[in-house]
Amino acid sequence: MSSFFGFSGRIGRGTYWLSQLIVVLIVSLVIAAAFVLAKDNRTSGNDNTGSFLSILIIGILLNIAINVSVIVKRYHDRGKSGFWFWIVLLPFGGIWQFIELGFVPGDEGDNHYGPPPGSASKRDIKEAKPSQQFAKLDDAYFADYARNLANQIATAGDPAQAQTSNTPTATPTFGKR
């Protein structure tokens, strides 16, 4: 939900399209509620105008909040300011915005607005605690493990040879090489 509210950070095309789907669902729910209230007005004679307007206003404000937030974050992913949102007011600006945000990929790597969606920045990795960093096994460990495994498979038929095999086992080396 943090992707759909707030103006900082970046989002990718997938999140953009998901937000558009959510907006369509909200609009559909508001229209369905309007039909239900209109039917109730005709059949029972109750005046539900206040309820209808409340639902309509809440739906419109929710759609505007989600759309503006997502559009600004998507422009951030493209390396542009959120003020590009206002291009929609120009002729054909809505078409331009739809194509640029929905189909054009964002900047690769970090930009002024942060790391790419779904990745940690170099700064975040440097500031991470050692317990949060992934340890890397040394390639020599894997090579030795493969040799030992091949030796065990080769000597599987001869138990006497398997017991006398003195192949040293390597210990894993963690950290930077």
Order of alpha helices (4+ residues) and beta strands (2+ residues): alpha-alpha-alpha-alpha-alpha-alpha
